[in-house]
Amino acid sequence: MESLSESEKNTALILSEKKSAEKVLLSITEEINTIETDAENILGELSLKLSKFSISEFTLENTENIINQLKNRLDKWQTYNKEKIDSEK
């Protein structure tokens, strides 16, 4: 049988490229799903840890506010302990 016509070669090449692209898409989709799951787990763990400080709502948008709250609490706690130590002297 004669060699494939130019059209048949192009069709075969396109099909091969399509299969390759589908594999890449599947791989990327799986990676995104893994990242989403990891992010949800991390946010869940962080929310649990923050609940110990009576911070019940955590979103990425209020992260700076939460950090400032925790810094203020730390400052107050350190000041309280310093005053307590000074008063005991």
Secondary structure per residue as TSV (DSSP state, phi and psi in degrees):
chain	resnum	aa	ss	phi	psi
A	1	M	-	360.0	144.5
A	2	E	-	-68.5	162.6
A	3	S	-	-65.4	159.1
A	4	L	-	-60.9	144.1
A	5	S	-	-69.1	164.5
A	6	E	H	-58.2	-41.1
A	7	S	H	-62.3	-43.1
A	8	E	H	-66.6	-37.1
A	9	K	H	-63.9	-44.3
A	10	N	H	-63.6	-40.1
A	11	T	H	-63.1	-44.2
A	12	A	H	-63.0	-41.1
A	13	L	H	-64.7	-43.4
A	14	I	H	-62.8	-42.7
A	15	L	H	-63.0	-39.5
A	16	S	H	-65.1	-43.8
A	17	E	H	-65.6	-36.4
A	18	K	H	-63.5	-45.0
A	19	K	H	-62.4	-40.7
A	20	S	H	-63.8	-44.1
A	21	A	H	-64.5	-38.3
A	22	E	H	-64.5	-37.7
A	23	K	H	-65.4	-42.6
A	24	V	H	-64.2	-43.8
A	25	L	H	-60.9	-43.6
A	26	L	H	-61.9	-43.1
A	27	S	H	-62.7	-44.9
A	28	I	H	-64.7	-41.9
A	29	T	H	-60.8	-42.7
A	30	E	H	-64.3	-40.6
A	31	E	H	-64.0	-42.2
A	32	I	H	-62.5	-43.6
A	33	N	H	-61.4	-41.1
A	34	T	H	-63.5	-44.4
A	35	I	H	-63.9	-42.1
A	36	E	H	-61.8	-43.4
A	37	T	H	-63.2	-45.0
A	38	D	H	-60.9	-43.7
A	39	A	H	-63.1	-42.8
A	40	E	H	-62.1	-41.0
A	41	N	H	-64.4	-43.3
A	42	I	H	-63.7	-45.0
A	43	L	H	-64.1	-36.7
A	44	G	H	-64.4	-44.6
A	45	E	H	-63.8	-41.6
A	46	L	H	-64.6	-42.3
A	47	S	H	-61.1	-40.5
A	48	L	H	-62.9	-44.2
A	49	K	H	-66.0	-39.3
A	50	L	H	-71.0	-25.9
A	51	S	H	-63.0	-25.8
A	52	K	T	-65.7	-20.0
A	53	F	T	-105.7	20.2
A	54	S	T	60.2	31.3
A	55	I	-	-105.4	107.6
A	56	S	-	-96.0	-24.2
A	57	E	-	-114.8	122.9
A	58	F	-	-127.5	123.3
A	59	T	-	-134.4	161.2
A	60	L	G	-64.4	-25.0
A	61	E	G	-73.3	-28.5
A	62	N	G	-104.5	20.6
A	63	T	H	-60.7	-45.3
A	64	E	H	-62.9	-40.2
A	65	N	H	-62.1	-42.9
A	66	I	H	-64.4	-42.8
A	67	I	H	-60.7	-43.5
A	68	N	H	-63.6	-40.8
A	69	Q	H	-59.9	-45.7
A	70	L	H	-66.6	-37.7
A	71	K	H	-64.1	-43.0
A	72	N	H	-62.4	-42.3
A	73	R	H	-62.4	-41.1
A	74	L	H	-63.2	-45.1
A	75	D	H	-59.5	-45.3
A	76	K	H	-62.9	-42.2
A	77	W	H	-64.2	-43.1
A	78	Q	H	-65.7	-40.8
A	79	T	H	-63.3	-44.3
A	80	Y	H	-58.8	-47.6
A	81	N	H	-65.1	-38.8
A	82	K	H	-63.8	-45.1
A	83	E	H	-64.4	-37.9
A	84	K	H	-64.7	-44.2
A	85	I	H	-65.2	-43.1
A	86	D	H	-63.7	-37.7
A	87	S	H	-71.3	-23.4
A	88	E	H	-82.2	-11.9
A	89	K	-	-77.5	360.0
